[in-house]
Amino acid sequence: MPEWSIEDLKAYHLARPQWSKDGKYISFMQSLWEGSYCGLIDVVSGNYKKLDLESGYTKLTWGPNHSIVNPNATYGDGFGLQFMFINSENKVEDISKRFNKDNANFLESNFSTKGTKIVFTYQDEWGSNNDNIEMGISNIDGDEFIILDEGDIQSPFFSQNDKNIFFVKTIEGKQYLFKYDLINKLIIRIVLLPNKFNVWEKLNWTEEGFLAITGRDVSSKLVMGGNHARLFILDLKKQKIIYASSIYDQFVNFVGFQD
């Protein structure tokens, strides 16, 4: 076994592994017979530790400087928006308390490229209409909170220069990629997305400056027990889809590139 493998974890299920930005850590969800936890491997030392985060690690995101943000949504009151630096203290802070939203249900979150700000979506009430989703932004300590937009919003994501935020919004049954200009405070419609998919996630920038985005059809009946998904590469300057992968089912949870 690799020296960082866990021999005495007593978990029956490990899922959603994620590398830190510099490749020194791997976070993952570990399900036990009772409950679940977020685990962390220090690849350099081989040490394992449990992170003191609340349940719900499907949207955990790594930022620069070994920072983590973890949005939580539950059927009751939410757990807020958890932030932490991986260090000797590993102290977890609910930054949503700074702007009085610690009982809201946080759905998604992402760091700015410099790691100084976080963009996120949330609902004040679980299960309310998707048109009531709000998109906000704050510093990593919760200060300077601003609501940017409201509606059926998914996957907010910073531009490479941190001057814009891209997000998906559904209007009259059609899904569009939008851009929020943080300098001029303008919302600009970029491109109409394929209507065969109703969930958009895993937004990432390629080295060439193209936007990678994955679409999923959560109501597909073509795969028993599964949902169809497809990876798209967008050239935003030309407003064109330059690549679309083959359709795969929901059980594929990692997509990578080969030189």
N, C-alpha and C positions, 0 to 999 in steps of 0.2 A: 504493500500500500504506500502511496506517497506519504512523506513525513508529516504532512498537514492533515491527513485524513482523520476522521473521528471514529475511534474504535468503541468508545463507551458512551455513545450518545443516547441510546435507548429510544430513538425516534423511528417511527415506522414510515415516515414520508419526509423527504427533503425536496424543496421546490423553489423556483424563482431565484436562481443564483445571479448575483450582480457583482461585477468588478468595480472597485473604486477607480477614480479617474487615472491614478498612477499605477494601478495594478498591484498595490501592496495588500489589499484586503479583498475578501469575498464575503458578501452578506447573502443570507438565504433564509427561507422560512423552514422551520422544523415542526412537524406535527407530531404530538405525542398522543397517547391514548386518551389523555384528558387535556384539552387545550392545545395551543400552539405558541411558538416563540420565534423571535428573530435571532438567528445565530450569526457569528462573525468569525472568520478565519484570518489571522495574520499570516500571510503567505511567507513572509521573511523569517519570523520566529517559529512558526508552526503552532502558535497558541490559539486556543479557541475560547470565546467568551459569549455569553448570552447578553443581548442588548435589552435594556430596560425600556422597551417600547410597548405601547398598548397593542391590542390585536388589530389585524388588518394590514398586511404587508404587500398587498398586490400593487400598490402605487408608490412604494418606497423608491426614492431617487437619490443618487449620489451627486454631490457638487464638488467644487474645488476644495482643496485644503482638508480633505477627509471629513467633509460635512455631509449630513444626511437630513432629508426632510421626509416626513411620513404623514400623509393625510389620512384621516380616519372618518368613516361613516358607519353608523350603527342604526338599528331599528328604534332605539331610544335616543337619548341625548348623545351627541357625538363626543369624540375624545379630542377634538381640536386639531391643531396643526403642529406636530411634534418636530423639533429641530435639535440636532446635537452635533458636536464635533467628536470624532473618534480620538481620544487621548487618554491620559491616565485617569481622568475623572469620569469620562463618559456620561456627563450630566445631560439629561433630557429636559428641554423646556417646551412648554406649550405657548408658542408665540402668539396664538390667536387671542390669548387673554389680554394682550396689549391693546387690541382693538375690539374687545367685548364680543367675540364670536366663538368662545370656547365651547359653547353648546351646539354650535352648527355642525353640520355633516360635511366634512371636507372630502372632495371627490378626487382631485388631481392636483399636482404641484410640480414645478420645475424651477431650477436655479437659473439665474443669469450666468453668462459665461465667466464673469469675474467673481461670481459667488457672493455678491453683496446684496442681491435682491432675490425674492421668490415671487413667482406668479402662481395663482391657484384658483380653483373653482370650488364653490360650496353651496349648500342649501340650508336655510334656517330650519326647515322641517324635512325629515326623512320621507321619501316617497311622494313628495309634492310634485306638481307638474314640472316637466323638464324646462318649460319656459321660464321658470323661476330660478334657474341657476345663475349665480352671480360670479363674475370673474374679477378678482382683486389682485393687488400687488402691495408688497411691503418690503422693508429691509429685513434682513435675517433675524433681527431682534424683535420684529413686530412693529417697529415704528414706521411712520410715514405711510400708513395704510390708505389706499385709494381704491374705490370701486371703478373698474374700467368699462364694464358692459354687463348686460343682463339678457338672458334668453336661454335657448337650448344650445349650450356651449360645451365643446369638448377640447381637450388636449392643448391648453395654452403653452406656448413655447417661445423662448427669446430668440431674436435674431442673433447673428454672429457678432454684431457690434453692440448689442444690448440696447439699441435705439428703438427697436420695434418688438412687438409681441404678435406672433402668429397664432391663430386658433381656428377651430372648425365650428361653424354655427349653422343650425338648420332654420330655414325661413320658408314657410309655406310648403313644407315637404321636400325642399331641395337643400342639399348640403354644400356650403361654400367654405373655401379657405379665405379668412380675413386677415388683415394686418392692422394692428393698433399702433399708430405713430405716437410714441411717448413724448417726442419733442413738441409736435404741433397739436397733440391730443385729437387726432383724427382717426376714424375707422374707415379702412379702405377694403373693398371687396376685390380679391385677387383672382380666384378661379372657381368654376363649378366642378365639384368632385363627382365621380361615378355614383349613380344612384343605386347600384346593386349592393352597396355596403352602408351600414348605418352606425357603425362604431369605428372611430379613427384614433389610432394610438401609435406609440413608439416613434415619435417624431425625432429625427436626428439630422444633423448636417454632415454631408460628406466632405472630404478634403477639397473637392472641387467647388464647394459652395452650393451643391444641389440639396434639396430637401427630401429625405427618405421618410415615408409615412406608410403605415400599414392599415388597410381597411378590412373590417370583418362584417360578415352578414350573420347577425346573431339569431336570425329566424330561418336560416337555411334548412331545408328538408332533404338536401341532396346527400348529406353524410349523416348516417344514423348516429345520434348522440354527439355530433360535432358541428362546428360552425365554420363556414368557409372564410378564408382570409387571403389577402394578396398584398404584396409589397409593391409600392409605387415610388419612383424617383421623379421629382418635379424640378424643372428648370423654371424658377420663378421669374427670371428676367424675361424669358420668352413666353411665359405662361403656357408651358407645354409639359405633358407627361412624356419623359424620354425613356422610361423603362417600366415594365410591369411584369412581375414574376408570374409563374404558374400559380394556380389556386391550390392552397394546401389547407388542411383542417386545423382545428383549434389546438390539437395536441402538440403541434410544432410551436415552441415558444421562444426559439432563438433563430435569428437570421443573420448571417455574416457574409463577408465578401472575401474572395480569394484573389490574390495578385495574379 
